[in-house]
């Protein structure tokens, strides 16, 4: 559903949504894999994602003449905060602030929901917050 | 085919009626549109269950069963079962009971006489029940024993007049529950472990709750959650007198003449239609679908639907608003013990200055991390980035959460009607939900929010947040009120025995007949009332 550069952008934003600190981050938990799994079921979301990832690439190109995934974490965060605030420079076919809210929510699903849904690999987030699924 | 009785809907109410009738020797046809749902069917999806239905649910209804939700701006939205506006309750054998939390509340004596106690606010349809707590008490006890409630008998007896102890001792207090118990006690609030329809000890051949981390919203892995699916419905089937058909959908109730129902027409899973006769018909499909079925059964004698002689059918739709206060304790307290809810107070159900009624407050069921993220984060905490992650890591082990159902002040404009533009998979008009609860419900909710805040604050939290509910339509799993019972046919749909006014052999037995819905989870009242209605049917010779 995504081309190589859209997928690289997706992975980069997953890393910014849930960054690594003392504990592993969104990419360690394979939140990107969760999103792909989700979009295969919720196909109505695919156009929103493809349009927004393309627009993020344009934001990076306009501001830094580089692919989004090649930016520094700080540069990515500035763009994401701007997009969340609606101060965009590229053309957004889909609602820019709404996309960041959607992305944050769906990355949280991939990180904190059960691993059966494709993310939260090795229950990384549950070990971080102190939850275990116990029967 | 002809039966003594047809029961439509195998939920909390219908499961009890079917058992009482079948055990009396009646030949019962029991029709349920859902499937059997047990732990072996459970896929345990944290995003698709009855606590969080983000993209779907673990039970029915399936595709082809939309509703229309009308928002406060008057915009109509076609909604699917997992959307909030659908106001779904689980569709399965047992209805909501295989997946519920199982809080097992008796309503209080004043809950049956709200209008007499408080007066009727302008614009509200607040009214007294035609029956009293004393009328219901023996049936509450039957439900507590025959389905199985674990509770604190001594402390509950200070709140409700009760003739006997609960069937089982209460579930253990969690670490959080103990802290909140101490906080409530410091405030001088009577508090106790809430009664639950869960085996705290092994009983009737099924094991005790293991305290696992997946409770409300999911099927129980040791079948320790007591619903109609594992008590009354098996009893009905064991008689040999009850035929349970699942994945069938009742299209309409057929009338013999203006005063008598003849039976029903239903479709089976293949789409084939069947018309069956019965001496008695019982509707127990939940407050939304019972009203819709009666409306979709309109005929020459009943042009606006059966039981809609006074334009009351479908009105007074109600559920509960839930104010919620959340706080963080200095040290970790989340011991991951299910069911999780282990302390409550009924201190504020009545007698509050300047508001009508009130509600029970309790701590929360065990809360999955993704549910904490979606529902419990403070508004000012970012949803992404390092701060969002750090807050989850700090807060999830430390949070305490107090919430509870506020008694709604009913509005006649909160209602179920038919939407003839949108049809279900069988071509029938779907339910259209519109209006809101009465504004007095919001005032009471604001009062209860302050009490929740007070309780959380008393626990010694370092941070406290939450906000009172705003004016909305509420129904969902606690849906009630659409076939109000009453002595006056001009202001009600059924009489005090659940029989539709003017139709001698057609009954309603679910939350639909609740005049008001208490400041409590309503399932034990639905069950007790079904025992009462079933007994009245037997006394009348069905």
Contacts between the chains, C-beta under 8 A, distances in Angstrom:
chain1	res1	chain2	res2	distance
A	16	B	384	7.3
A	16	B	385	7.0
A	17	B	384	4.3
A	17	B	385	7.2
A	18	B	384	7.2
A	18	B	388	7.7
A	18	B	389	5.7
A	19	B	385	6.7
A	19	B	386	5.5
A	19	B	389	7.0
A	21	B	386	5.9
A	21	B	389	6.6
A	21	B	390	7.1
A	23	B	389	7.4
A	23	B	393	6.9
A	25	B	389	7.7
A	38	B	55	7.7
A	41	B	55	6.9
A	42	B	55	6.3
A	77	B	385	7.0
A	80	B	384	7.7
A	100	B	384	7.5
A	101	B	383	7.0
A	103	B	384	7.6
A	104	B	383	4.1
A	104	B	384	4.0
A	104	B	388	7.5
A	105	B	374	7.4
A	105	B	383	6.9
A	107	B	384	6.9
A	108	B	370	6.8
A	108	B	373	4.9
A	108	B	374	7.5
A	108	B	383	7.1
A	108	B	388	7.9
A	109	B	47	6.1
A	109	B	54	7.1
A	109	B	370	6.1
A	112	B	368	8.0
A	112	B	369	4.3
A	112	B	370	4.2
A	112	B	372	8.0
A	112	B	373	5.3
A	112	B	392	7.3
A	113	B	46	4.2
A	113	B	47	5.3
A	113	B	368	7.9
A	113	B	369	7.9
A	113	B	370	4.5
A	114	B	44	6.7
A	114	B	45	6.8
A	114	B	46	4.5
A	116	B	43	7.4
A	116	B	44	7.1
A	116	B	45	6.5
A	117	B	45	6.6
A	117	B	46	7.2
A	117	B	47	6.2
A	125	B	369	6.5
A	125	B	392	7.8
A	126	B	369	6.4
A	128	B	389	8.0
A	128	B	392	7.6
A	128	B	393	5.4
A	129	B	369	5.5
A	129	B	392	5.7
A	129	B	393	5.7
A	129	B	396	3.9
A	129	B	397	6.8
A	130	B	332	6.8
A	130	B	334	6.4
A	130	B	336	7.8
A	130	B	396	6.5
A	130	B	397	4.7
A	131	B	213	7.3
A	131	B	334	8.0
A	131	B	336	6.7
A	131	B	368	7.4
A	131	B	369	5.1
A	131	B	396	6.9
A	132	B	213	6.7
A	132	B	336	6.7
A	133	B	44	7.7
A	133	B	213	5.6
A	133	B	214	6.6
A	134	B	212	5.6
A	134	B	213	4.8
A	134	B	336	6.6
A	135	B	210	7.0
A	135	B	212	4.8
A	135	B	213	7.8
A	135	B	214	7.3
A	135	B	221	4.9
